[in-house]
Amino acid sequence: MTYNTQKIRVIHIIARLSTENTDGASMMLYKLMAHTDRTRFEPVVISLDGEAELSNRIRAHGIDVFSLDMHNNITAGWQIFKLTRLLRTLEPDIIQGWMYQGNLAASLANLSLGNRYPVLWNIHHTLPDLNKEARTTRWVIELAAKRSASPEHIIYNTYLSADQHTAIGYDNQRNLVIPNGVDTQLFSPNPYQRNGMRHSLGIPEDAFVIGLFAHYHPVKNHALFLEAARLLLQHQANVHFILAGRGVTANNPKLQYLLDKIPAQQNLHLLGGRKDIPHLMNALDLYTLTSSYGEGFPESVAEAMACGIPCVATDVSDVAKIMGNTGQCLPVQETTPSALAFAWLEWMNAGEAWRQEVGSRAMQRIHHTYNIQRITEQYQKIYQNLVNDAQTETMTMLVSG
């Protein structure tokens, strides 16, 4: 195995590679790998867990992926030795951790190498209540807080996450906020996708369609969405609702009692997990996020905006910063089903021309601020600056010596 020594070699250490990862770190790493400037940078990925579908998707871009099967107890000496030995072979210029375990492993391995390399941490998780985290996760979070002065920077994907981690003792002198990026080639307005998806689901062309794409979890508050849908259907017969995400099916017993209250079942489309989210997004007139707390970076809101779809969302995490003046944020504590249904009705009555204007502003906002290419360049500037600083320090030492 040979590497081009003229490029900046960045070794990414992540706890696991999984498309099921709800905080989006795995998918953000994948997008970063797919858009990295390979003429300047040589990325390598190390997963502390086993092989996953995403491992091969990254390899398809010509990037090496190593899976270490360190499922448990990453701080054990022999586990860190395994990682250290691999890092010594790869000879990185920069080590970047992802997720709490990946961050901690990166710093511990670098410590065993004499703190030879600059280290970055990457956190894609919010902490509404540390005590609600699993015991092992809480222990890793607290241990990492004690080591948080060791990385050059701690990169958060939301300002909320940065504030929450600072509050529990993470070194705020290291903070940087770089949001997740959206692939605007994949997520963009597409009338063919819109018409094709509506036709396949049996939705009339003139129907008003509202969507929510999120795996089933109480924090996503599907109950709020479905109860609001029931109320709106009492007054608007030509409105349809598309819901997609793992566990979001009519067979989910935790949703059944809500679905039984809705007489117009043909207007509800519960699709479960899907891989054609850009097509589904384009079928909508309005996207809604109903989360009650705990969101990291609300990826689906940014993806809807990139497709030119206006959003109505509860004001969680950095939603208000992402949307700007291109949608509607609803206070979490005040958003009842009737309040949400009324907000939907206002957007329906505002007319198609207005929604298209707002959607166009939303799309421009994503292109300007959250485009994955722009986000990737922010990471690459950090890498370049770290290498430049290291070279300057080396030259200074040689001159002074």
ABEGO torsion letter per residue (X at the ends): XBBBAABBBBBBBBABBBAABAAGAAAAAAAAAAABBAAABBBBBBBABBBBAAAAAAAAAGBBBBBAGBABGAABAAAAAAAAAAAAAAGBABBBBBEAAAAAAAAAAAAAAGGABBBBBBBABBBABAAABBAAAAAAAAAAAAAAAABABBBBABAAAAAAAAAAGBBAAABBBBBBBBBAAABBBBAAAAAAAAAAAGBBAABBBBBBBBBBBAAAGAAAAAAAAAAAAAABAABBBBBBEBGBBAABAAAAAAAAABABAAABBBAEBBAAAAAAAAABABBBBABABGBBBBAAAAAAAAAGBBBBBBBBEAAAAAAEAABBBBBAAABBAAAAAAAAAAAAAAEAAAAAAAAAAAAAAAAAAABAAAAAAAAAAAAAAAAAAAAAAAAAAAAAX
